[in-house]
Amino acid sequence: MGIFDKAKDALNSDKGEQISDQALDKGAEFATGKLGEDKADQINSARDKADEHIGKQGE
């Protein structure tokens, strides 16, 4: 098993899913704070798209 397989397994675990969700949430909050509430819908849409490709939800 290579390093990329181990990383993929870590992201696909429940703990990995929680960590990736927290990171995406913090990124979305930061972006909304910098760009303003009027961009919040676009930021949240991008956050959701990224979440679909990371961790368990990306399967």
PDB file with SEQRES, HELIX, SHEET and CRYST1 records, atoms N, CA, C and O in Angstrom:
SEQRES   1 A   59  MET GLY ILE PHE ASP LYS ALA LYS ASP ALA LEU ASN SER          
SEQRES   2 A   59  ASP LYS GLY GLU GLN ILE SER ASP GLN ALA LEU ASP LYS          
SEQRES   3 A   59  GLY ALA GLU PHE ALA THR GLY LYS LEU GLY GLU ASP LYS          
SEQRES   4 A   59  ALA ASP GLN ILE ASN SER ALA ARG ASP LYS ALA ASP GLU          
SEQRES   5 A   59  HIS ILE GLY LYS GLN GLY GLU                                  
HELIX    1 AA1 ILE A    3  ASN A   12  1                                  10    
HELIX    2 AA2 ASP A   14  LEU A   35  1                                  22    
HELIX    3 AA3 GLU A   37  LYS A   39  5                                   3    
HELIX    4 AA4 ALA A   40  GLU A   52  1                                  13    
HELIX    5 AA5 GLY A   55  GLY A   58  5                                   4    
CRYST1    1.000    1.000    1.000  90.00  90.00  90.00 P 1           1          
ATOM      1  N   MET A   1       0.856  -1.182   0.000  1.00  0.00           N  
ATOM      2  CA  MET A   1       0.000   0.000   0.000  1.00  0.00           C  
ATOM      3  C   MET A   1       0.893   1.233   0.000  1.00  0.00           C  
ATOM      4  O   MET A   1       1.764   1.386   0.857  1.00  0.00           O  
ATOM      5  N   GLY A   2       0.665   2.108  -0.970  1.00  0.00           N  
ATOM      6  CA  GLY A   2       1.468   3.318  -1.092  1.00  0.00           C  
ATOM      7  C   GLY A   2       0.947   4.447  -0.219  1.00  0.00           C  
ATOM      8  O   GLY A   2      -0.098   4.331   0.420  1.00  0.00           O  
ATOM      9  N   ILE A   3       1.686   5.522  -0.207  1.00  0.00           N  
ATOM     10  CA  ILE A   3       1.330   6.673   0.619  1.00  0.00           C  
ATOM     11  C   ILE A   3       0.004   7.295   0.182  1.00  0.00           C  
ATOM     12  O   ILE A   3      -0.757   7.790   1.015  1.00  0.00           O  
ATOM     13  N   PHE A   4      -0.272   7.270  -1.128  1.00  0.00           N  
ATOM     14  CA  PHE A   4      -1.527   7.846  -1.604  1.00  0.00           C  
ATOM     15  C   PHE A   4      -2.719   6.986  -1.201  1.00  0.00           C  
ATOM     16  O   PHE A   4      -3.797   7.511  -0.923  1.00  0.00           O  
ATOM     17  N   ASP A   5      -2.532   5.674  -1.169  1.00  0.00           N  
ATOM     18  CA  ASP A   5      -3.593   4.785  -0.702  1.00  0.00           C  
ATOM     19  C   ASP A   5      -3.884   5.031   0.770  1.00  0.00           C  
ATOM     20  O   ASP A   5      -5.041   5.038   1.188  1.00  0.00           O  
ATOM     21  N   LYS A   6      -2.833   5.231   1.554  1.00  0.00           N  
ATOM     22  CA  LYS A   6      -3.008   5.505   2.983  1.00  0.00           C  
ATOM     23  C   LYS A   6      -3.731   6.834   3.194  1.00  0.00           C  
ATOM     24  O   LYS A   6      -4.598   6.941   4.061  1.00  0.00           O  
ATOM     25  N   ALA A   7      -3.375   7.841   2.402  1.00  0.00           N  
ATOM     26  CA  ALA A   7      -4.040   9.145   2.511  1.00  0.00           C  
ATOM     27  C   ALA A   7      -5.510   9.029   2.139  1.00  0.00           C  
ATOM     28  O   ALA A   7      -6.369   9.618   2.795  1.00  0.00           O  
ATOM     29  N   LYS A   8      -5.800   8.271   1.088  1.00  0.00           N  
ATOM     30  CA  LYS A   8      -7.185   8.076   0.665  1.00  0.00           C  
ATOM     31  C   LYS A   8      -7.982   7.351   1.749  1.00  0.00           C  
ATOM     32  O   LYS A   8      -9.121   7.720   2.036  1.00  0.00           O  
ATOM     33  N   ASP A   9      -7.386   6.321   2.349  1.00  0.00           N  
ATOM     34  CA  ASP A   9      -8.052   5.594   3.429  1.00  0.00           C  
ATOM     35  C   ASP A   9      -8.316   6.508   4.622  1.00  0.00           C  
ATOM     36  O   ASP A   9      -9.374   6.427   5.246  1.00  0.00           O  
ATOM     37  N   ALA A  10      -7.359   7.376   4.939  1.00  0.00           N  
ATOM     38  CA  ALA A  10      -7.528   8.299   6.062  1.00  0.00           C  
ATOM     39  C   ALA A  10      -8.676   9.266   5.794  1.00  0.00           C  
ATOM     40  O   ALA A  10      -9.478   9.535   6.689  1.00  0.00           O  
ATOM     41  N   LEU A  11      -8.763   9.787   4.582  1.00  0.00           N  
ATOM     42  CA  LEU A  11      -9.850  10.711   4.248  1.00  0.00           C  
ATOM     43  C   LEU A  11     -11.197  10.009   4.234  1.00  0.00           C  
ATOM     44  O   LEU A  11     -12.222  10.630   4.517  1.00  0.00           O  
ATOM     45  N   ASN A  12     -11.208   8.728   3.909  1.00  0.00           N  
ATOM     46  CA  ASN A  12     -12.464   7.993   3.833  1.00  0.00           C  
ATOM     47  C   ASN A  12     -12.940   7.486   5.184  1.00  0.00           C  
ATOM     48  O   ASN A  12     -14.029   6.920   5.274  1.00  0.00           O  
ATOM     49  N   SER A  13     -12.155   7.674   6.236  1.00  0.00           N  
ATOM     50  CA  SER A  13     -12.587   7.266   7.567  1.00  0.00           C  
ATOM     51  C   SER A  13     -13.561   8.307   8.122  1.00  0.00           C  
ATOM     52  O   SER A  13     -13.651   9.424   7.611  1.00  0.00           O  
ATOM     53  N   ASP A  14     -14.286   7.926   9.170  1.00  0.00           N  
ATOM     54  CA  ASP A  14     -15.216   8.869   9.801  1.00  0.00           C  
ATOM     55  C   ASP A  14     -14.470  10.088  10.332  1.00  0.00           C  
ATOM     56  O   ASP A  14     -14.933  11.219  10.185  1.00  0.00           O  
ATOM     57  N   LYS A  15     -13.322   9.855  10.946  1.00  0.00           N  
ATOM     58  CA  LYS A  15     -12.515  10.957  11.488  1.00  0.00           C  
ATOM     59  C   LYS A  15     -12.043  11.873  10.352  1.00  0.00           C  
ATOM     60  O   LYS A  15     -12.078  13.097  10.480  1.00  0.00           O  
ATOM     61  N   GLY A  16     -11.608  11.279   9.257  1.00  0.00           N  
ATOM     62  CA  GLY A  16     -11.164  12.067   8.110  1.00  0.00           C  
ATOM     63  C   GLY A  16     -12.284  12.910   7.530  1.00  0.00           C  
ATOM     64  O   GLY A  16     -12.070  14.054   7.128  1.00  0.00           O  
ATOM     65  N   GLU A  17     -13.474  12.341   7.490  1.00  0.00           N  
ATOM     66  CA  GLU A  17     -14.644  13.080   6.987  1.00  0.00           C  
ATOM     67  C   GLU A  17     -14.942  14.277   7.886  1.00  0.00           C  
ATOM     68  O   GLU A  17     -15.236  15.368   7.398  1.00  0.00           O  
ATOM     69  N   GLN A  18     -14.864  14.070   9.199  1.00  0.00           N  
ATOM     70  CA  GLN A  18     -15.108  15.168  10.134  1.00  0.00           C  
ATOM     71  C   GLN A  18     -14.078  16.276   9.959  1.00  0.00           C  
ATOM     72  O   GLN A  18     -14.420  17.459   9.951  1.00  0.00           O  
ATOM     73  N   ILE A  19     -12.822  15.886   9.820  1.00  0.00           N  
ATOM     74  CA  ILE A  19     -11.749  16.872   9.680  1.00  0.00           C  
ATOM     75  C   ILE A  19     -11.890  17.644   8.370  1.00  0.00           C  
ATOM     76  O   ILE A  19     -11.729  18.864   8.344  1.00  0.00           O  
ATOM     77  N   SER A  20     -12.189  16.932   7.287  1.00  0.00           N  
ATOM     78  CA  SER A  20     -12.338  17.629   6.004  1.00  0.00           C  
ATOM     79  C   SER A  20     -13.544  18.563   6.027  1.00  0.00           C  
ATOM     80  O   SER A  20     -13.487  19.661   5.474  1.00  0.00           O  
ATOM     81  N   ASP A  21     -14.631  18.139   6.661  1.00  0.00           N  
ATOM     82  CA  ASP A  21     -15.807  19.008   6.772  1.00  0.00           C  
ATOM     83  C   ASP A  21     -15.486  20.265   7.579  1.00  0.00           C  
ATOM     84  O   ASP A  21     -15.894  21.366   7.210  1.00  0.00           O  
ATOM     85  N   GLN A  22     -14.753  20.095   8.683  1.00  0.00           N  
ATOM     86  CA  GLN A  22     -14.376  21.248   9.499  1.00  0.00           C  
ATOM     87  C   GLN A  22     -13.501  22.215   8.712  1.00  0.00           C  
ATOM     88  O   GLN A  22     -13.688  23.429   8.786  1.00  0.00           O  
ATOM     89  N   ALA A  23     -12.549  21.678   7.961  1.00  0.00           N  
ATOM     90  CA  ALA A  23     -11.659  22.527   7.163  1.00  0.00           C  
ATOM     91  C   ALA A  23     -12.442  23.280   6.092  1.00  0.00           C  
ATOM     92  O   ALA A  23     -12.215  24.471   5.875  1.00  0.00           O  
ATOM     93  N   LEU A  24     -13.359  22.590   5.427  1.00  0.00           N  
ATOM     94  CA  LEU A  24     -14.174  23.245   4.403  1.00  0.00           C  
ATOM     95  C   LEU A  24     -15.078  24.310   5.013  1.00  0.00           C  
ATOM     96  O   LEU A  24     -15.258  25.380   4.430  1.00  0.00           O  
ATOM     97  N   ASP A  25     -15.645  24.024   6.181  1.00  0.00           N  
ATOM     98  CA  ASP A  25     -16.494  25.006   6.862  1.00  0.00           C  
ATOM     99  C   ASP A  25     -15.700  26.260   7.228  1.00  0.00           C  
ATOM    100  O   ASP A  25     -16.160  27.382   7.014  1.00  0.00           O  
ATOM    101  N   LYS A  26     -14.502  26.056   7.781  1.00  0.00           N  
ATOM    102  CA  LYS A  26     -13.675  27.205   8.162  1.00  0.00           C  
ATOM    103  C   LYS A  26     -13.264  28.013   6.934  1.00  0.00           C  
ATOM    104  O   LYS A  26     -13.238  29.244   6.972  1.00  0.00           O  
ATOM    105  N   GLY A  27     -12.947  27.320   5.855  1.00  0.00           N  
ATOM    106  CA  GLY A  27     -12.598  28.014   4.618  1.00  0.00           C  
ATOM    107  C   GLY A  27     -13.758  28.828   4.080  1.00  0.00           C  
ATOM    108  O   GLY A  27     -13.575  29.956   3.623  1.00  0.00           O  
ATOM    109  N   ALA A  28     -14.953  28.256   4.136  1.00  0.00           N  
ATOM    110  CA  ALA A  28     -16.143  28.965   3.664  1.00  0.00           C  
ATOM    111  C   ALA A  28     -16.437  30.179   4.543  1.00  0.00           C  
ATOM    112  O   ALA A  28     -16.798  31.241   4.036  1.00  0.00           O  
ATOM    113  N   GLU A  29     -16.284  30.025   5.861  1.00  0.00           N  
ATOM    114  CA  GLU A  29     -16.503  31.146   6.774  1.00  0.00           C  
ATOM    115  C   GLU A  29     -15.496  32.264   6.503  1.00  0.00           C  
ATOM    116  O   GLU A  29     -15.856  33.441   6.478  1.00  0.00           O  
ATOM    117  N   PHE A  30     -14.236  31.887   6.301  1.00  0.00           N  
ATOM    118  CA  PHE A  30     -13.192  32.875   6.017  1.00  0.00           C  
ATOM    119  C   PHE A  30     -13.491  33.623   4.723  1.00  0.00           C  
ATOM    120  O   PHE A  30     -13.411  34.851   4.671  1.00  0.00           O  
ATOM    121  N   ALA A  31     -13.835  32.874   3.684  1.00  0.00           N  
ATOM    122  CA  ALA A  31     -14.124  33.485   2.384  1.00  0.00           C  
ATOM    123  C   ALA A  31     -15.331  34.411   2.471  1.00  0.00           C  
ATOM    124  O   ALA A  31     -15.322  35.495   1.888  1.00  0.00           O  
ATOM    125  N   THR A  32     -16.361  33.998   3.188  1.00  0.00           N  
ATOM    126  CA  THR A  32     -17.545  34.840   3.353  1.00  0.00           C  
ATOM    127  C   THR A  32     -17.182  36.121   4.096  1.00  0.00           C  
ATOM    128  O   THR A  32     -17.658  37.202   3.750  1.00  0.00           O  
ATOM    129  N   GLY A  33     -16.340  35.996   5.115  1.00  0.00           N  
ATOM    130  CA  GLY A  33     -15.898  37.169   5.861  1.00  0.00           C  
ATOM    131  C   GLY A  33     -15.120  38.147   4.997  1.00  0.00           C  
ATOM    132  O   GLY A  33     -15.254  39.360   5.155  1.00  0.00           O  
ATOM    133  N   LYS A  34     -14.310  37.628   4.087  1.00  0.00           N  
ATOM    134  CA  LYS A  34     -13.497  38.485   3.215  1.00  0.00           C  
ATOM    135  C   LYS A  34     -14.294  39.052   2.046  1.00  0.00           C  
ATOM    136  O   LYS A  34     -14.102  40.206   1.661  1.00  0.00           O  
ATOM    137  N   LEU A  35     -15.187  38.244   1.483  1.00  0.00           N  
ATOM    138  CA  LEU A  35     -15.903  38.654   0.271  1.00  0.00           C  
ATOM    139  C   LEU A  35     -17.280  39.235   0.542  1.00  0.00           C  
ATOM    140  O   LEU A  35     -17.850  39.901  -0.324  1.00  0.00           O  
ATOM    141  N   GLY A  36     -17.823  38.996   1.726  1.00  0.00           N  
ATOM    142  CA  GLY A  36     -19.116  39.551   2.087  1.00  0.00           C  
ATOM    143  C   GLY A  36     -20.248  38.545   1.972  1.00  0.00           C  
ATOM    144  O   GLY A  36     -20.159  37.542   1.264  1.00  0.00           O  
ATOM    145  N   GLU A  37     -21.308  38.850   2.692  1.00  0.00           N  
ATOM    146  CA  GLU A  37     -22.477  37.963   2.737  1.00  0.00           C  
ATOM    147  C   GLU A  37     -23.152  37.818   1.379  1.00  0.00           C  
ATOM    148  O   GLU A  37     -23.801  36.805   1.117  1.00  0.00           O  
ATOM    149  N   ASP A  38     -23.007  38.810   0.518  1.00  0.00           N  
ATOM    150  CA  ASP A  38     -23.654  38.726  -0.793  1.00  0.00           C  
ATOM    151  C   ASP A  38     -23.055  37.609  -1.649  1.00  0.00           C  
ATOM    152  O   ASP A  38     -23.668  37.196  -2.633  1.00  0.00           O  
ATOM    153  N   LYS A  39     -21.883  37.123  -1.297  1.00  0.00           N  
ATOM    154  CA  LYS A  39     -21.240  36.021  -2.025  1.00  0.00           C  
ATOM    155  C   LYS A  39     -21.399  34.682  -1.301  1.00  0.00           C  
ATOM    156  O   LYS A  39     -20.879  33.666  -1.762  1.00  0.00           O  
ATOM    157  N   ALA A  40     -22.107  34.672  -0.180  1.00  0.00           N  
ATOM    158  CA  ALA A  40     -22.211  33.479   0.659  1.00  0.00           C  
ATOM    159  C   ALA A  40     -22.807  32.286  -0.084  1.00  0.00           C  
ATOM    160  O   ALA A  40     -22.348  31.158   0.095  1.00  0.00           O  
ATOM    161  N   ASP A  41     -23.818  32.516  -0.911  1.00  0.00           N  
ATOM    162  CA  ASP A  41     -24.430  31.404  -1.644  1.00  0.00           C  
ATOM    163  C   ASP A  41     -23.434  30.748  -2.597  1.00  0.00           C  
ATOM    164  O   ASP A  41     -23.382  29.522  -2.701  1.00  0.00           O  
ATOM    165  N   GLN A  42     -22.652  31.560  -3.286  1.00  0.00           N  
ATOM    166  CA  GLN A  42     -21.650  31.018  -4.211  1.00  0.00           C  
ATOM    167  C   GLN A  42     -20.553  30.278  -3.452  1.00  0.00           C  
ATOM    168  O   GLN A  42     -20.091  29.225  -3.889  1.00  0.00           O  
ATOM    169  N   ILE A  43     -20.142  30.828  -2.321  1.00  0.00           N  
ATOM    170  CA  ILE A  43     -19.101  30.199  -1.508  1.00  0.00           C  
ATOM    171  C   ILE A  43     -19.591  28.861  -0.971  1.00  0.00           C  
ATOM    172  O   ILE A  43     -18.862  27.869  -1.015  1.00  0.00           O  
ATOM    173  N   ASN A  44     -20.815  28.828  -0.466  1.00  0.00           N  
ATOM    174  CA  ASN A  44     -21.355  27.577   0.066  1.00  0.00           C  
ATOM    175  C   ASN A  44     -21.551  26.538  -1.025  1.00  0.00           C  
ATOM    176  O   ASN A  44     -21.386  25.342  -0.781  1.00  0.00           O  
ATOM    177  N   SER A  45     -21.896  26.977  -2.209  1.00  0.00           N  
ATOM    178  CA  SER A  45     -22.023  26.060  -3.336  1.00  0.00           C  
ATOM    179  C   SER A  45     -20.665  25.441  -3.673  1.00  0.00           C  
ATOM    180  O   SER A  45     -20.565  24.236  -3.905  1.00  0.00           O  
ATOM    181  N   ALA A  46     -19.632  26.265  -3.698  1.00  0.00           N  
ATOM    182  CA  ALA A  46     -18.276  25.766  -3.965  1.00  0.00           C  
ATOM    183  C   ALA A  46     -17.822  24.827  -2.856  1.00  0.00           C  
ATOM    184  O   ALA A  46     -17.167  23.820  -3.126  1.00  0.00           O  
ATOM    185  N   ARG A  47     -18.163  25.148  -1.607  1.00  0.00           N  
ATOM    186  CA  ARG A  47     -17.816  24.298  -0.464  1.00  0.00           C  
ATOM    187  C   ARG A  47     -18.470  22.928  -0.610  1.00  0.00           C  
ATOM    188  O   ARG A  47     -17.831  21.902  -0.375  1.00  0.00           O  
ATOM    189  N   ASP A  48     -19.740  22.914  -0.996  1.00  0.00           N  
ATOM    190  CA  ASP A  48     -20.462  21.652  -1.164  1.00  0.00           C  
ATOM    191  C   ASP A  48     -19.881  20.820  -2.307  1.00  0.00           C  
ATOM    192  O   ASP A  48     -19.780  19.598  -2.195  1.00  0.00           O  
ATOM    193  N   LYS A  49     -19.503  21.469  -3.397  1.00  0.00           N  
ATOM    194  CA  LYS A  49     -18.886  20.754  -4.527  1.00  0.00           C  
ATOM    195  C   LYS A  49     -17.564  20.121  -4.098  1.00  0.00           C  
ATOM    196  O   LYS A  49     -17.274  18.977  -4.447  1.00  0.00           O  
ATOM    197  N   ALA A  50     -16.770  20.871  -3.341  1.00  0.00           N  
ATOM    198  CA  ALA A  50     -15.498  20.332  -2.855  1.00  0.00           C  
ATOM    199  C   ALA A  50     -15.738  19.143  -1.933  1.00  0.00           C  
ATOM    200  O   ALA A  50     -15.014  18.150  -1.995  1.00  0.00           O  
ATOM    201  N   ASP A  51     -16.753  19.243  -1.076  1.00  0.00           N  
ATOM    202  CA  ASP A  51     -17.057  18.159  -0.136  1.00  0.00           C  
ATOM    203  C   ASP A  51     -17.475  16.886  -0.865  1.00  0.00           C  
ATOM    204  O   ASP A  51     -17.219  15.782  -0.385  1.00  0.00           O  
ATOM    205  N   GLU A  52     -18.114  17.036  -2.015  1.00  0.00           N  
ATOM    206  CA  GLU A  52     -18.518  15.863  -2.791  1.00  0.00           C  
ATOM    207  C   GLU A  52     -17.311  15.059  -3.272  1.00  0.00           C  
ATOM    208  O   GLU A  52     -17.415  13.856  -3.511  1.00  0.00           O  
ATOM    209  N   HIS A  53     -16.174  15.725  -3.411  1.00  0.00           N  
ATOM    210  CA  HIS A  53     -14.984  15.074  -3.958  1.00  0.00           C  
ATOM    211  C   HIS A  53     -13.969  14.671  -2.895  1.00  0.00           C  
ATOM    212  O   HIS A  53     -12.933  14.090  -3.218  1.00  0.00           O  
ATOM    213  N   ILE A  54     -14.254  14.970  -1.644  1.00  0.00           N  
ATOM    214  CA  ILE A  54     -13.325  14.661  -0.559  1.00  0.00           C  
ATOM    215  C   ILE A  54     -13.996  13.687   0.399  1.00  0.00           C  
ATOM    216  O   ILE A  54     -15.170  13.846   0.732  1.00  0.00           O  
ATOM    217  N   GLY A  55     -13.264  12.696   0.835  1.00  0.00           N  
ATOM    218  CA  GLY A  55     -13.741  11.786   1.862  1.00  0.00           C  
ATOM    219  C   GLY A  55     -14.834  10.853   1.391  1.00  0.00           C  
ATOM    220  O   GLY A  55     -14.937  10.540   0.205  1.00  0.00           O  
ATOM    221  N   LYS A  56     -15.640  10.416   2.325  1.00  0.00           N  
ATOM    222  CA  LYS A  56     -16.667   9.410   2.054  1.00  0.00           C  
ATOM    223  C   LYS A  56     -17.676   9.862   1.022  1.00  0.00           C  
ATOM    224  O   LYS A  56     -18.143   9.053   0.220  1.00  0.00           O  
ATOM    225  N   GLN A  57     -18.022  11.144   1.028  1.00  0.00           N  
ATOM    226  CA  GLN A  57     -19.050  11.615   0.111  1.00  0.00           C  
ATOM    227  C   GLN A  57     -18.555  11.674  -1.320  1.00  0.00           C  
ATOM    228  O   GLN A  57     -19.351  11.850  -2.242  1.00  0.00           O  
ATOM    229  N   GLY A  58     -17.257  11.530  -1.521  1.00  0.00           N  
ATOM    230  CA  GLY A  58     -16.695  11.540  -2.857  1.00  0.00           C  
ATOM    231  C   GLY A  58     -16.742  10.190  -3.542  1.00  0.00           C  
ATOM    232  O   GLY A  58     -16.367  10.077  -4.709  1.00  0.00           O  
ATOM    233  N   GLU A  59     -17.192   9.176  -2.846  1.00  0.00           N  
ATOM    234  CA  GLU A  59     -17.232   7.821  -3.423  1.00  0.00           C  
ATOM    235  C   GLU A  59     -18.406   7.652  -4.345  1.00  0.00           C  
ATOM    236  O   GLU A  59     -18.593   6.578  -4.916  1.00  0.00           O  
TER     237      GLU A  59                                                      
END                                                                             
